[in-house]
Amino acid sequence: MDSDHYQAYVDGDEYEYHGGFTDVSPVILEVPYDDYWYLVVDSNSRRIRAEVSQVFD
């Protein structure tokens, strides 16, 4: 999420995001444009382990 949509997510307001649900790993995400981005992992109260790596072309 970009910063505006992340703040809306935190506030409980309507927001837009890129990505979606997945239950496989690894997940490769590509951002649609240059900016600062927030990665939100919502596990729906399940315990999960998340690891993040940055890869630059």
Buried (B, 14 or more C-beta within 10 A) or exposed (E): BBEEBBEBBEEEEEBEEEEEEEEEEEEEEEEEEEEEBEEEEEEEEEEEEEEEEEEEE
